[in-house]
Amino acid sequence: MRNHRKKQDTRGPRTFYDVRIDLHGMYAEEAMKKVERAISANPGRSILVIHGHGTGVLRNAVRSALQARRLPMVRAYVFGEDINAPGLDGVTVIYT
């Protein structure tokens, strides 16, 4: 008898989040559109937003929008450094 297992998804490291988006190399406006699309497409999920360290432009764009409540479908959010997430202040977690 053969043991039939589902194929494991081997793309990227495993995380505890439902969705992972990477904003590296994007301009702030383009990155925010991607964040908004991810939020809209994933209600009731957790989204790991990887904005990186760099100059802080992407981090500030994402976090400013969250703090100003410009993303209405967001239930909660947490900054990576507050939960000791891999990437620390280079990531933000959004809960929709």
C-alpha angles and dihedrals in degrees: 000000000000123000107230111204129176114254111258117239103243099181108118130332120315115254137181091245129095096223133023124196125183119207098181113139096015130121114244095252093050091045093051091052089053091049091049092050091049091050093048093047096047112050114177094017140110118244124199107209112200107199097153131218105271115119092333095245095123094040090051093047093052096042095043091053090050095047092047089050092236091143103068099186092061113108096183142339138198133197116239094236091056093060098032091244118174105273092030108203090008091075139052126194119217124195116202 
